[in-house]
């Protein structure tokens, strides 16, 4: 028998996860990445984090730097930059994790499912054929096949290359 473990989710499931001071999408400091915060990328326009409580392996969060709560508040230039970053992050996931597809979107407002409703962010959720097996259907449990920090380490070089290319 194989045992599937995702111990980092238990604090979240039980509602005991430590609350982040300030806004998750406005990490302190000026670093372009931070393994402890699962921050893969930050430039002057956007931030990309690995979701600490993922639906699947490689679940990313992409947000504008500016603290706004709705897509309608984005300036045209911000829309272009943000969607460009969603596209680039999706490409990195394709190259590094080889999923069969993606769910990409954002929830605007608590009633729509936004866990952090006051800072607009997009979810990029890689999907694999048969990734939600009987455990999700019957027991509402997801299995994540790779540890978060291993995924972070796998993705970080690509995001650092992206940052370098964007600053040229």
BELWO-V97296 format. One record per pair of residues at least 12 apart in sequence whose ideal C-beta (glycine too) atoms are under 6 Angstrom apart, sorted by the first residue. I is the first residue (numbers start at 1). J is the second residue. D is the distance in whole Angstrom. If there is no record, write none. Layout:
i | j | d
I | J | D
I | J | D
//
This chain:
i | j | d
4 | 143 | 4
6 | 144 | 5
9 | 53 | 6
12 | 53 | 4
23 | 119 | 5
24 | 116 | 6
25 | 47 | 6
25 | 63 | 4
25 | 119 | 5
25 | 121 | 6
27 | 39 | 5
32 | 163 | 5
35 | 152 | 6
38 | 50 | 4
38 | 52 | 6
38 | 152 | 6
40 | 155 | 6
40 | 156 | 6
40 | 159 | 4
41 | 159 | 4
45 | 65 | 6
45 | 81 | 5
46 | 64 | 6
46 | 82 | 6
46 | 85 | 5
47 | 63 | 5
48 | 60 | 6
48 | 62 | 5
48 | 89 | 6
49 | 61 | 5
50 | 152 | 5
54 | 144 | 6
55 | 125 | 5
56 | 125 | 6
56 | 126 | 6
56 | 131 | 6
57 | 144 | 5
57 | 145 | 6
57 | 146 | 5
58 | 93 | 5
58 | 97 | 5
58 | 126 | 5
58 | 151 | 6
59 | 125 | 5
60 | 89 | 5
60 | 124 | 4
61 | 121 | 5
62 | 85 | 6
62 | 86 | 5
62 | 89 | 6
62 | 122 | 5
63 | 119 | 6
63 | 121 | 4
64 | 78 | 6
64 | 82 | 5
67 | 119 | 6
68 | 120 | 5
69 | 118 | 5
70 | 108 | 5
86 | 122 | 5
88 | 162 | 6
89 | 124 | 6
90 | 124 | 6
92 | 158 | 4
93 | 126 | 5
96 | 154 | 6
96 | 155 | 6
97 | 126 | 6
99 | 126 | 4
99 | 127 | 6
99 | 128 | 5
100 | 128 | 5
100 | 129 | 5
101 | 127 | 5
102 | 126 | 6
103 | 125 | 4
104 | 124 | 5
106 | 122 | 5
//
